[in-house]
Amino acid sequence: MDDETKNALGALETKVDGVQTCLMQRLDEMAASLEEG
């Protein structure tokens, strides 16, 4: 694999990790508010 492809894949993985983290936080917040209600 050339460097350009490696860099593109690395950036994509970073983005996916960020999205997953964000989703997990949202789910935690939703679960917490459901428990409160």
N, C-alpha and C positions, 0 to 999 in steps of 0.2 A: 504494500500500500504506500502511496506517495504521501508526502507531508501534508499536502493540501487536504487530502481525503481524511487523514488522521485528525487534523485540526477541526474539520467540519464535524466529524463524528464526536469529538471531544466537546465541542460547543453544544451539540444536540443533547448529549448525555447530561451536561450541566443544566440545560433548560428543563429536561425531563425531571431531573432531581428536584429542581426548584418547584415545578408544578406539583409533584407528588407531595413535597413538604407542605405546600400551601393547602392542598386538598386535605391532608391529614389534620392540619390545624383547624380547617373549617369543620370537618367531621367531629373533632373533639368539641368545638364550640357548640355545634348543633346538639350533640349528645348531652352536654352539660345543661343547655337551656331546656331540653326535654325533661331531664331529671328534675330541674327546678320547678317546671310547670306541673 
